[in-house]
C-alpha cells in the first residue's frame, strides 16, 4: 500500500502540475512565474522546487502528460481507436487546460529555449501501435506502412490545431479532425473497414 506521506506527495505534485498547466495556458511560458504557479497550487515555493527543479522542468512535465490525459478515455480497437483518440484529443483541447497547455508548450517550446520532442514521438508510437493492430485485423490497404501514417497523422493534427488556435476556431476542431479522416481513410483503409468507421465528432465527449 502507498503510505499516506507518499500519497500526499503524489497529490501535491499533481496539484502543482495542474496549476502550472492553468498558468501556462492563460499566460504562456514567459508569463507564468514559479510564484504564480505556487499561488494557484496553494503550496509553498519550496514544495514547487522540491518536485520540479525549475520552470523548464515543469513545462516538460506538462508537455509529457498529454497521453496520460487521453489514452485512458478510449477503449475501441484498430482504426476506430485512432479516430477516437483524435476526436477525444480535439474535444479535450476545448475543455482540459492540462492538455491544452501541453500542446501549446510543445508547439511553442523552441521559442522558449526548450527542445523536447518526446510528446510527438510518444503520439507517433501510440498511433503506430494501433495501426499495426489494424493491419493485423485486415483493416489497412495493401502497402500501407503504419510508421509513415502515424507520423503523418501527428503532423496533420498538430497543424490543424495550430490553424484552429490562430483563427479562433478551436470549437470547430472536432469537425476539422473528422474532415481529416474523411480525406485520409480512403487512402489507408480497405473499403469495408473505412465504411465501418464511426466519424461522429460526438465520440470525443
Secondary structure, 3 states (H helix, E strand, C coil): CCCHHHHHHHHHHHHHHHHHHHHHHHHHHHHCCHHHHHHHHCCCHHHHHHHCCCHHHHHHHHHHCHHHHHHHHCCCCHHHHHHHHHHHHHHHHHHCHHHHHHHHHHHHHHHHCCCCCHHHHHHHHHHHHHHHHHHHCCCECCCCCHHHHHHHHHHHHHHHHHHHHHHCCHHHHHHHHHHHHHHHHHHHECHHHHHHCCCCHHHHC
